[in-house]
Amino acid sequence: MIRRILLSCMVLIAINASAQQPTMDQFITKLMQRMTLEEKLGQLNLPSVGFDVTGPILSEDVEEKIKKGLVGGVFNTFTPVAVRKLQDLAIKETRLKIPLLFGYDVVHGHRTIFPVPLGLSAGWDMDLIKRTAIAAADEASADGLNWTFSPMVDIARDPRWGRVSEGSGEDPYLGSQIAKAMVQGYQGDDLRKNNTILACVKHFALYGASEAGRDYNTVDMSRIRMYNEYLPPYKAAVDAGVATIMTSFNEIEGIPATANKWLLTELLQKQWGFHGLIVTDYTAINEMIAHGMGDEKKVGELSLNAGVDMDMVGEVFIKHGASLVKEGKVSIAQIDKACRRILEAKYKLGLFEDPYRYISEERNKSAIMNTDKIALSKEAAIKSMVLLKNQSQTLPLDATKKIAFIGPLVKDRRNLIGSWSGAGDYKKAVSIWSALEQQNGHKFLYAKGCNLIDDPALRKRLNDHDGQIQAEAASPEQMIAEAVQTAQQSEIIVAVLGEAFGMSGEAASRSMIGLPENQQTLLRALKATGKPIVLVLMNGRPLTLQWENDNCDAILETWFGGTQAGPAIADVLFGKANPSGKLSMSFPRNTGQIPVYYNAKNTGRPFDENQKYTSKYLDIPNTPLYPFGYGLSYTSFTYGEISLDKKTITAKDKIQVSVSVTNNGSYDGEETVQLYIRDLVGTVTRPVKELKAFKKLMLKKGETKEVSFSISVEDLKFYNNELKYAAEPGKFKLMIGGNSKEVKEVEFELK
Ligand code: BGC
């Protein structure tokens, strides 16, 4: 009896509580009833306040606009002090006291910088990637931020495009897994926690397919390719609950993404059920004037009607929104929808309860660059490295030998943190040289050998954007002579070469993607000494490395490894850590071969060495130099035959697949076992291989492990000739291996 009374009391209390606590919808409806049209349009405005400018226009008079209720959020402002100042204006000086959002490009870490995303993706380690996003959110939120413009999930097959460094490479499946891990990492399970932030998946959509790899360029693509190859990672982010999405600069089917109603309303909102905030990229609305879509007012109308909610930097909505509504060109319902989405984002963050939730000097002190994050940065840098070549076990190095470290990146810190490392401080990054000094004392030889870049025009361009590329007083010839002399005193050369950080990232496309010419000259001179060469690379994109592959004994790809790049590289070079990264993007043999990617179509005349009229080049093979999924280890792995528990499946059951993997080398090591499928006959042509699953495996030397996968009809689905997502009965090839090229295969059938 007492229990029953207690229970009914609790029910009453709960009903009362819910009666008092309005739902998000009720709260926002009530708030919006009090808002003027001008105030609603103000919410749609996202100016930039701070130093990071990525477009030609700067936001002006932002503080005044905040006070007038003409700003919904700002970006490029961080630190508790700076954020508090602006939040105070919104809370204390506006009529409705609506808090601001604070966004920033927290792309691969906030203050503690992790490897560039392309590098991180080469770790194929979802748990690690998620942990880096959790750490980035922890630091960013301790710096006053509550919104990151990340993850960038644009599939990219053209390494001339500098922004490949910001993404996860060429594969839709791997890209989707990473998109999901990052969204979950940033947003956690509750956005109201003070260490979780809104994620923003970008750039919607297809930005990675810019023609000729030139940034901001035209994109033109069939729907079948879009659906099967380019859209999956955005969709995965939406399915993972991403709170916001950014439109891209490019056009799609002739209409810029930012005005593309099919893309933003039909596909994203109606078909995918995305109900979060849609923000434009930096002045993407205004840029549609240059695209030829109309004047400023017209492009504002187009983007609002397409489904855009928030205008980054362009101020088009606050300028023209009211007259567009008055003239009946944009409905008030459309403005209300946009305003609601922005208020919802604030509500989900808990900003209406506490606008200062993310502003804490105390957290700022304890969360930023603490020992855990530094350790994570090193772990991530190690996991991202890809061993491209290791002839005769040149690596790991024997520390008792005389080793010459040569190259402009040996002592460098400026470039280690890569592009899009916004709040990262390169002075906190540890160079290879200081890591070596700390670990091994002063026993190595050193010569710079050449400047990072000698081309004066390129150097100027990069230095105009804080490249800090020095030109030494010594001539290139003198520098090389000194390097050769140093190399001659050594038993082995470690050449540390690569790109300047500004050679990849936004607006950093290259038409030739080799090492800078002066660095190639240095390498050739070192080769002439006859000493073995280990090439350590730092770069933000796949490079063309044919000569380097033919002439160096070992090649270690370290990307731009972040704050702890130096210690991580030192550990790998001397065998304290065993490299295990696998490429997420193919490395072409030369630029003429671009685009080259593993999940290509077969054509009607597949490559045949002995036939003239087949699809090939006369001067190079069709295959890339290093394929997708490729990466060596200090140990070696062998794969057994694939076994299937049955040869046919139906829509209702699954095939259990297993394979044994043996570590038959002399180091413990980690292998990424990759499973690919080919659908042999379809209503549309199907790729020769598609990654469908992978597992990471730690094997002690001499150890064998059985790896199993389970394949269901879901793994066989694709968008067919009617753009329906379905599996088609018939035969399939299933392949397993340690990269996309060297695989074992079996067949099965879907009935
Ligand atoms: C980039 C976006 C970025 C934005 C804000 C743009 O130029 O394309 O990726 O989020 O600037 O900084």
Residues whose N, C-alpha, C, O or C-beta is under 5 A from the ligand:
A	BS01	BGC	T54 D105 F149 D281 Y282
